């Protein structure tokens, strides 16, 4: 049984939304879709050609687009301890748990749009005190713990949850 995933990355410095100029890894799998499921979710290797004078430790943004990523990839922090942003878009991601994010303590930006996430658990962001932007729109979220964003009331500048099954009305409006 294979229990790890090897990825290739297109490494590049690019201007990205609220993050500005940032060195990123846009992941892909040679000749195939990336498949991350319950049994195969630990990243064992990341390959690719870095820009001049750059290495894995310079990567601050990790992104996976339009693949079969049903569960959050684990072990990203082993390749770069400086990850500030993660984007997993249009992959079928079903869940995200506190344990998935606990080693990503520098995380500022989380983009998980157009997936199949159903629940945001109570202490999901317990180990992510620097989060400023959370974009989890266009999922099938049916439950959001009412206190999930309490820690971020003064830090969070963007929270975008539209187009989910349930809407947390207290999440909208002025932060004060």
N, C-alpha and C positions, 0 to 999 in steps of 0.2 A: 504494500500500500504506500503510495506517495503521500507524504504529509507536509511537504513544503512546496513553495512556488518560486521559480526563478523568473525575473523580469528583465526586460531591456528598457532603457530609458533614452528618450531624446532630451539631452541636457541642454538648457539654453537660459540665457538671461533675457527676460522680457518684462514689459510693463504690464501689470495685472491689476485691474480695478483699484480697490482700496489699498492694495499692498505696495504699489509703486513698482520700481525696478527690482526684480527678485530673481535669483538663480533657482531654476526649477527642473524637476524630473517629470516628464510626461511619459508614463509607463505604457509599455506594450509587450506583447509576447510574440517572438518571431514566428511567422507563418501560422498564427493561431490567435484566437481570442484568449484573453486572460480569463481564467476560471478560478475563482476563489470560493470554495464551499466550506462546510463545517469541518471536513477532514483535511482539507488542503488550504490553510489560511496563513501559515507562517512564511514570510519572505525569507528565503535562504540565500539569495544572491540577486544583485542588481548590476547589470552590465550596461555599457554604453561609453561613448567617447565624450569626455568632458571638454569644455572650452579651455583655452590656454590658462594655465595657472589656477585652475579650479579642480576640486575633488569632491567626493561624496560629502565631506564635512561642510562644504559650502552650500549644499542644497537646503533651501528653506521652504520650498513649496513642492509637494508631491501630489500628482494628479493622475487619476485613471478615468478614462472616458469610454462610454459605450462598449462595455465588456460584460462578462458574467461574474460580477463580484457580489456574491450573495451575503457574504460575511466580511466584516471589516478586516483588512490585512494586518497581521501582527508582525512585530519585529522591525518596523521602519526606523525606530530610534537607533538600531544597531548600525545602520548605514549613514545616518546623519543625526547627531544629537541636537541639531539646530533647526529642526523642522518647526516652522511657525504657521504653516498653512497646509491644509489638506483639502483636496477636491475629489469627490467621487460622484460622477454625474452619469445618469442614464445607464446604470449597471445592474439594476435589480436588487441592490443592497436591501436586505430584509431587516437587519437589526444593527444597532450600535449599543455597546454596553460600556459601563464605566471602566471595566478591565481592558477594553480595547484602547482607551485613551490615556490610561494611567501613566504611561511612560513618555507621553508627549506633553511634558510640562511647560514647554515654551509656546504652545499652540495659541495663536491669536485669531486665526481665520479658519472656519469650518464650513465647507460647502458640500452639502449632500442632497442636491436637488434631483428631481425626476427619478426617484428610486421607489422601493416598496417598503419603506420603514413604517412600522405600525405603532410603536410605543417609544416614548422618551422616558426612560426610567428616572426615578427621583434624584439620585446622586450621580447622574451621568457625567457631569463636569467637575466633580469633586477635585480632580488633580490638574485642572486646567484653569488656574486663576487669572491668566492673561488674556482669555478669550475676549475679543472685541466685536467680532462679527460671526454670527451664526445664521446660515442660510440653509433651511431644510424645507423648502417649498416643494409642492408637487410630489408628495409622497401619499401614503394612505394612513397617516397617523390618526389613530382613534383615541389615544390617551396621552395626555401631557400632565405630569404631576404639577399641581398649581404652584409649588415652591421651587421648581427646577432652576429658575433664573434669579432667585433671591441674591445670590452671591455677586451677581454681575450688575446689579441695579445702577451702580455708578460707573461701571467700566464698559458695559455693552453699548456699542453705538449703532449696531445694525442687528436686528432680529427679524427674519423674514420667514414666516410660516404659512403663507397663503396656499390655497389649493390642497388642503388636507381634509380629511373627513371631519375632524373636530377643530374648532378654533378656540384658542384660549383668549378670551376677551381681555383679561387682565394684562396680556402681553403687548397690547396695542396702546398707543398714546404716549404721553409725556413720561419720561423716566422718573421725574420728581415725585 
